[in-house]
Amino acid sequence: LPGSVKRCQELRKSFDEGGFPEFESRDILTLGSLLKAFLRELPGGLIPEPQRTQLLKVFKDSEEEELNQAVKTILSSLPEEHFNVLCYLMFFLHLNFMTSENLSIVFGPNIFP
């Protein structure tokens, strides 16, 4: 479910101006919408095109035994800022109660545009 558009705009404006706005932790829908907008609007995406193409090829062509190492190798080639954001995002998503299928539906298009 999307969060409040008005509140999302207010929070974004504050962040864009260098602030760290106050928000209520129970307003999770608005915070989720803001996070998805941030990921969606990153120039080049969270996972840049070269690594995105490599990952798609690995998932399509690799055997299960070699898949983990191939993914680790590709992700380690991400720019440091992208890798750090991806790590924090995966940690955050690991802590919530959504299924991996639901997470892929909600966040997949924002990570893999």
Stockholm file with secondary structure:
# STOCKHOLM 1.0

chainA/1-113         LPGSVKRCQELRKSFDEGGFPEFESRDILTLGSLLKAFLRELPGGLIPEPQRTQLLKVFKDSEEEELNQAVKTILSSLPEEHFNVLCYLMFFLHLNFMTSENLSIVFGPNIFP
#=GR chainA/1-113 SS CCCCHHHHHHHHHHHHTTCCCCCCTTCHHHHHHHHHHHHHHSTTCSSCHHHHHHHHHHHHHCCHHHHHHHHHHHHHTSCHHHHHHHHHHHHHHHTSSCCHHHHHHHHHHHHCC
#=GC SS_cons         CCCCHHHHHHHHHHHHTTCCCCCCTTCHHHHHHHHHHHHHHSTTCSSCHHHHHHHHHHHHHCCHHHHHHHHHHHHHTSCHHHHHHHHHHHHHHHTSSCCHHHHHHHHHHHHCC
//
